[in-house]
Amino acid sequence: MKRSFIFAAIIIASFVSSEVAFSEEASIEGLIIELNGQMEVSFFVTNCYTEKLEEAIRSGVPTTFTFRIKLYLVRSFWVDKKVTSLKFKHSIKYDNITKEYQFHFEENDHSLSVKDFERAKELMAKVNGVKILPTNRLEKDRKYYLDVKAEVDPVRLPFGLQYIFFFLSFWDVETDWLRYEFTY
């Protein structure tokens, strides 16, 4: 009995992991920084949807994208100074009754519903004009860099089940840190 359970778990994990192995890696693209009295950042995540993730969203599994943004001041002969950091989430859940994808965007505490799945995927993976800090907190003619990362965690299992269904962690998707250097 124990051997058959272990064998079944290995087979299922290999099928799930093969999808991850053959998909392109998720990445941050189209980074735009605006410095008009307020530093605002926009970008989108590409290749973040696996077949299993899309299935999970369509079946109503609540899914969250977590975005992390860190701004550093470059200092010569010293450790770079973290000016600010920001962490926020985009959440989606399909409502089978209304046939709509319901969103919550934590960065501006905004909620929205759409019916089209392609539009839902686009909204989920796009960050538009998130406010980082007022530009008067930046020093003129100094070098800075911005680090940006996105993580997807579609499944939150109740305590205990996460150990039985350990292979579901293959659904997790995350980007590498994207670094953008600039002088203010």
VOBA-1610 file (N, C-alpha, C; in pm, whole numbers, padded with zeros to 5 digits, always signed):
BEGIN
Met+00083-00119+00000Met+00000+00000+00000Met+00088+00126+00000Lys+00187+00128+00090Lys+00275+00244+00101Lys+00354+00263-00028Arg+00403+00154-00087Arg+00480+00162-00211Arg+00394+00216-00325Ser+00269+00171-00333Ser+00183+00217-00442Ser+00152+00366-00428Phe+00137+00415-00305Phe+00112+00558-00284Phe+00234+00640-00328Ile+00352+00597-00289Ile+00475+00667-00326Ile+00493+00664-00478Phe+00469+00550-00539Phe+00481+00538-00684Phe+00382+00632-00754Ala+00257+00635-00708Ala+00156+00722-00768Ala+00195+00868-00753Ala+00247+00906-00637Ala+00288+01044-00614Ala+00402+01083-00707Ile+00498+00992-00729Ile+00610+01020-00819Ile+00562+01035-00962Ile+00470+00949-01006Ile+00416+00958-01143Ile+00344+01090-01163Ile+00258+01127-01069Ile+00183+01253-01080Ile+00279+01371-01080Ala+00378+01370-00993Ala+00475+01480-00986Ala+00554+01491-01116Ser+00587+01380-01179Ser+00662+01387-01304Ser+00578+01446-01416Phe+00448+01416-01420Phe+00361+01476-01521Phe+00347+01626-01500Val+00329+01666-01375Val+00314+01807-01344Val+00443+01881-01372Ser+00557+01824-01332Ser+00685+01892-01352Ser+00726+01898-01498Ser+00680+01804-01582Ser+00716+01809-01723Ser+00656+01931-01790Glu+00538+01975-01744Glu+00478+02096-01800Glu+00563+02217-01767Val+00614+02225-01644Val+00697+02336-01604Val+00829+02334-01680Ala+00886+02218-01698Ala+01016+02206-01764Ala+01011+02251-01909Phe+00899+02234-01977Phe+00891+02268-02118Phe+00828+02403-02146Ser+00786+02476-02042Ser+00728+02608-02064Ser+00838+02713-02054Glu+00814+02828-02117Glu+00908+02937-02106Glu+00899+02994-01965Glu+01007+03056-01922Glu+01009+03113-01788Glu+00932+03244-01785Ala+00862+03267-01677Ala+00792+03393-01657Ala+00895+03505-01641Ser+00861+03623-01690Ser+00953+03736-01677Ser+00876+03867-01673Ile+00944+03969-01622Ile+00890+04105-01619Ile+00929+04173-01749Glu+00833+04235-01816Glu+00859+04304-01943Glu+00795+04443-01939Gly+00839+04528-02031Gly+00777+04660-02052Gly+00782+04752-01931Leu+00892+04749-01857Leu+00904+04833-01739Leu+00913+04980-01780Ile+00824+05062-01723Ile+00823+05207-01748Ile+00824+05276-01612Ile+00915+05373-01598Ile+00923+05453-01476Ile+00889+05597-01513Glu+00792+05655-01444Glu+00754+05795-01464Glu+00793+05873-01340Leu+00855+05991-01362Leu+00903+06074-01252Leu+00843+06214-01264Asn+00715+06228-01242Asn+00645+06355-01250Asn+00589+06394-01114Gly+00676+06431-01023Gly+00632+06465-00888Gly+00609+06341-00802Gln+00578+06232-00865Gln+00556+06103-00799Gln+00623+05997-00885Met+00702+05910-00826Met+00762+05800-00900Met+00656+05692-00916Glu+00622+05661-01042Glu+00524+05556-01072Glu+00587+05452-01163Val+00549+05326-01143Val+00607+05216-01219Val+00495+05136-01284Ser+00517+05099-01410Ser+00425+05012-01484Ser+00505+04900-01549Phe+00446+04780-01558Phe+00509+04666-01623Phe+00406+04556-01638Phe+00445+04448-01705Phe+00358+04331-01713Phe+00442+04204-01705Val+00377+04095-01668Val+00444+03967-01654Val+00408+03881-01775Thr+00509+03822-01839Thr+00485+03734-01953Thr+00512+03589-01915Asn+00453+03498-01988Asn+00471+03353-01969Asn+00440+03306-01827Cys+00340+03366-01766Cys+00309+03331-01627Cys+00193+03233-01615Tyr+00133+03196-01727Tyr+00017+03106-01722Tyr+00052+02970-01779Thr+00053+02870-01693Thr+00066+02732-01739Thr-00075+02680-01764Glu-00085+02568-01829Glu-00215+02507-01855Glu-00287+02476-01723Lys-00213+02425-01626Lys-00271+02391-01495Lys-00320+02516-01422Leu-00245+02624-01432Leu-00286+02749-01367Leu-00414+02802-01430Glu-00422+02800-01563Glu-00543+02844-01631Glu-00663+02759-01590Glu-00643+02628-01582Glu-00750+02537-01538Glu-00797+02573-01397Ala-00702+02599-01310Ala-00735+02632-01172Ala-00818+02760-01165Ile-00777+02862-01239Ile-00851+02989-01239Ile-00991+02970-01294Arg-01001+02900-01408Arg-01133+02877-01471Arg-01228+02796-01382Ser-01173+02712-01296Ser-01258+02630-01210Ser-01292+02701-01078Gly-01243+02823-01061Gly-01282+02901-00944Gly-01184+02899-00829Val-01065+02844-00850Val-00964+02843-00743Val-00910+02985-00727Pro-00921+03044-00608Pro-00866+03180-00587Pro-00716+03179-00614Thr-00671+03275-00692Thr-00531+03281-00733Thr-00477+03419-00705Thr-00352+03424-00660Thr-00290+03550-00623Thr-00156+03567-00692Phe-00134+03685-00748Phe-00003+03726-00797Phe+00051+03825-00695Thr+00172+03801-00647Thr+00237+03891-00552Thr+00349+03963-00626Phe+00349+04095-00616Phe+00451+04179-00680Phe+00537+04244-00573Arg+00667+04245-00597Arg+00762+04308-00505Arg+00846+04409-00583Ile+00855+04530-00528Ile+00934+04637-00589Ile+01024+04696-00481Lys+01153+04708-00512Lys+01249+04766-00418Lys+01330+04873-00491Leu+01347+04986-00425Leu+01425+05096-00481Leu+01548+05118-00395Tyr+01667+05121-00459Tyr+01793+05139-00388Tyr+01869+05260-00442Leu+01939+05327-00351Leu+02032+05433-00387Leu+02171+05371-00393Val+02241+05391-00506Val+02376+05336-00522Val+02473+05425-00445Arg+02557+05361-00362Arg+02658+05435-00285Arg+02794+05374-00314Ser+02888+05458-00352Ser+03024+05411-00379Ser+03093+05374-00249Phe+03167+05266-00252Phe+03246+05220-00138Phe+03163+05193-00013Trp+03035+05164-00031Trp+02947+05135+00082Trp+02831+05052+00031Val+02760+04990+00120Val+02644+04910+00083Val+02534+05002+00030Asp+02469+04961-00078Asp+02361+05041-00134Asp+02248+05057-00032Lys+02184+05172-00033Lys+02081+05204+00064Lys+01942+05175+00006Lys+01864+05096+00080Lys+01726+05072+00037Lys+01645+05197+00069Val+01588+05259-00036Val+01509+05380-00018Val+01367+05343+00023Thr+01310+05244-00046Thr+01175+05198-00014Thr+01153+05060-00074Ser+01053+04992-00024Ser+01012+04865-00083Ser+00860+04857-00075Leu+00804+04783-00167Leu+00660+04774-00179Leu+00623+04630-00214Lys+00520+04581-00151Lys+00469+04447-00182Lys+00317+04460-00191Phe+00261+04410-00302Phe+00117+04415-00319Phe+00072+04296-00402Lys-00059+04271-00401Lys-00113+04151-00466Lys-00227+04184-00561His-00239+04101-00663His-00356+04097-00750His-00422+03963-00724Ser-00550+03963-00694Ser-00623+03839-00667Ser-00735+03822-00767Ile-00759+03696-00807Ile-00865+03666-00902Ile-00941+03543-00852Lys-01072+03546-00878Lys-01156+03430-00847Lys-01270+03430-00947Tyr-01295+03314-01006Tyr-01405+03300-01101Tyr-01532+03269-01024Asp-01638+03344-01054Asp-01768+03323-00991Asp-01856+03245-01088Asn-01886+03120-01055Asn-01966+03034-01143Asn-02110+03081-01160Ile-02160+03157-01065Ile-02299+03205-01074Ile-02309+03321-01173Thr-02224+03422-01157Thr-02229+03539-01246Thr-02148+03519-01374Lys-02067+03412-01379Lys-01980+03384-01493Lys-01882+03499-01517Glu-01830+03554-01407Glu-01737+03665-01415Glu-01610+03634-01334Tyr-01500+03693-01379Tyr-01374+03685-01306Tyr-01367+03810-01218Gln-01358+03790-01088Gln-01357+03901-00994Gln-01215+03925-00946Phe-01174+04052-00950Phe-01038+04093-00916Phe-01037+04182-00793His-00923+04179-00727His-00893+04282-00628His-00747+04321-00650Phe-00723+04452-00667Phe-00589+04506-00687Phe-00549+04579-00559Glu-00457+04519-00486Glu-00420+04569-00353Glu-00349+04704-00357Glu-00274+04733-00464Glu-00195+04856-00467Glu-00281+04982-00465Asn-00404+04974-00514Asn-00494+05090-00509Asn-00630+05054-00449Asp-00640+04938-00385Asp-00763+04890-00321Asp-00883+04902-00415His-00863+04848-00536His-00965+04856-00641His-01015+04716-00673Ser-01146+04702-00693Ser-01205+04575-00735Ser-01270+04591-00870Leu-01278+04480-00945Leu-01326+04484-01082Leu-01374+04346-01121Ser-01469+04338-01214Ser-01516+04210-01268Ser-01517+04216-01420Val-01475+04107-01484Val-01481+04095-01631Val-01529+03954-01666Lys-01587+03940-01785Lys-01637+03810-01829Lys-01539+03735-01919Asp-01454+03808-01991Asp-01362+03750-02088Asp-01235+03697-02019Phe-01203+03568-02040Phe-01087+03507-01974Phe-00956+03568-02022Glu-00943+03597-02151Glu-00818+03657-02202Glu-00795+03794-02140Arg-00902+03872-02126Arg-00891+04004-02063Arg-00855+03987-01915Ala-00911+03886-01852Ala-00882+03858-01711Ala-00734+03826-01693Lys-00678+03745-01781Lys-00536+03710-01771Lys-00449+03834-01789Glu-00487+03920-01882Glu-00412+04043-01907Glu-00414+04135-01785Leu-00533+04154-01727Leu-00546+04241-01610Leu-00465+04189-01491Met-00468+04059-01475Met-00401+03996-01361Met-00249+04018-01366Ala-00193+04015-01486Ala-00047+04018-01503Ala+00008+04158-01529Lys-00078+04261-01525Lys-00033+04396-01558Lys-00039+04487-01435Val+00069+04561-01416Val+00075+04662-01310Val+00085+04796-01382Asn-00008+04886-01348Asn-00016+05012-01421Asn-00010+05131-01327Gly+00102+05203-01331Gly+00116+05327-01256Gly+00112+05314-01105Val+00178+05211-01051Val+00181+05198-00905Val+00275+05304-00849Lys+00226+05376-00747Lys+00303+05485-00687Lys+00408+05429-00591Ile+00533+05469-00613Ile+00645+05422-00531Ile+00677+05521-00419Leu+00705+05647-00456Leu+00731+05752-00359Leu+00734+05887-00429Pro+00719+05997-00354Pro+00731+06130-00415Pro+00874+06153-00464Thr+00889+06219-00578Thr+01023+06239-00634Thr+01108+06333-00549Asn+01047+06413-00460Asn+01128+06500-00374Asn+01210+06420-00272Arg+01184+06291-00262Arg+01265+06204-00174Arg+01387+06149-00248Leu+01398+06175-00379Leu+01513+06131-00458Leu+01615+06243-00466Glu+01743+06208-00464Glu+01850+06308-00473Glu+01890+06326-00618Lys+01902+06452-00661Lys+01939+06485-00799Lys+02079+06431-00832Asp+02095+06388-00958Asp+02222+06339-01011Asp+02280+06221-00934Arg+02195+06141-00873Arg+02239+06021-00803Arg+02188+05899-00877Lys+02264+05789-00868Lys+02226+05664-00933Lys+02137+05582-00840Tyr+02034+05523-00901Tyr+01940+05437-00830Tyr+01920+05311-00912Tyr+01867+05210-00848Tyr+01817+05095-00923Tyr+01689+05043-00859Leu+01607+04989-00946Leu+01478+04936-00907Leu+01480+04787-00933Asp+01445+04707-00833Asp+01432+04562-00848Asp+01283+04528-00846Val+01240+04446-00944Val+01099+04410-00956Val+01088+04258-00971Lys+00991+04199-00903Lys+00970+04055-00908Lys+00821+04026-00896Ala+00777+03916-00959Ala+00637+03871-00948Ala+00637+03722-00915Glu+00540+03682-00831Glu+00523+03542-00793Glu+00375+03505-00806Val+00351+03384-00851Val+00214+03335-00863Val+00199+03215-00770Asp+00097+03218-00688Asp+00068+03105-00601Asp-00079+03073-00612Pro-00119+02983-00703Pro-00260+02960-00729Pro-00333+02875-00628Val-00263+02794-00550Val-00332+02699-00465Val-00287+02716-00320Arg-00382+02740-00232Arg-00356+02744-00088Arg-00437+02631-00025Leu-00369+02523+00005Leu-00437+02407+00063Leu-00447+02421+00215Pro-00552+02362+00273Pro-00563+02363+00420Pro-00444+02292+00482Phe-00414+02330+00606Phe-00301+02270+00677Phe-00313+02118+00678Gly-00207+02049+00653Gly-00207+01903+00651Gly-00215+01849+00508Leu-00305+01904+00429Leu-00317+01858+00289Leu-00197+01900+00205Gln-00129+02007+00245Gln-00013+02051+00170Gln+00099+01946+00171Tyr+00102+01862+00275Tyr+00203+01757+00282Tyr+00165+01636+00195Ile+00036+01611+00183Ile-00010+01501+00100Ile+00003+01536-00048Phe-00035+01661-00083Phe-00032+01705-00222Phe+00087+01797-00247Phe+00206+01752-00204Phe+00327+01832-00217Phe+00359+01868-00361Phe+00314+01786-00457Phe+00347+01808-00597Phe+00276+01930-00655Leu+00175+01984-00588Leu+00107+02102-00638Leu+00196+02225-00634Ser+00308+02219-00563Ser+00399+02332-00562Ser+00458+02357-00701Phe+00449+02260-00790Phe+00496+02282-00926Phe+00408+02382-01000Trp+00291+02414-00946Trp+00207+02517-01007Trp+00261+02655-00979Asp+00347+02669-00878Asp+00401+02799-00843Asp+00487+02851-00959Val+00471+02977-00990Val+00548+03041-01096Val+00606+03169-01036Glu+00730+03198-01068Glu+00787+03325-01025Glu+00889+03372-01127Thr+00908+03504-01131Thr+01007+03562-01221Thr+01138+03579-01147Asp+01243+03599-01221Asp+01369+03642-01161Asp+01352+03791-01128Trp+01441+03842-01045Trp+01440+03985-01018Trp+01483+04058-01144Leu+01408+04160-01183Leu+01447+04246-01293Leu+01507+04373-01231Arg+01628+04406-01271Arg+01693+04525-01219Arg+01698+04631-01328Tyr+01657+04753-01292Tyr+01662+04867-01384Tyr+01738+04979-01315Glu+01848+05021-01377Glu+01931+05127-01319Glu+01902+05259-01389Phe+01901+05368-01311Phe+01875+05500-01367Phe+01940+05607-01280Thr+01957+05725-01338Thr+02007+05841-01267Thr+01894+05943-01261Tyr+01869+05995-01142Tyr+01760+06093-01129Tyr+01812+06233-01151
//
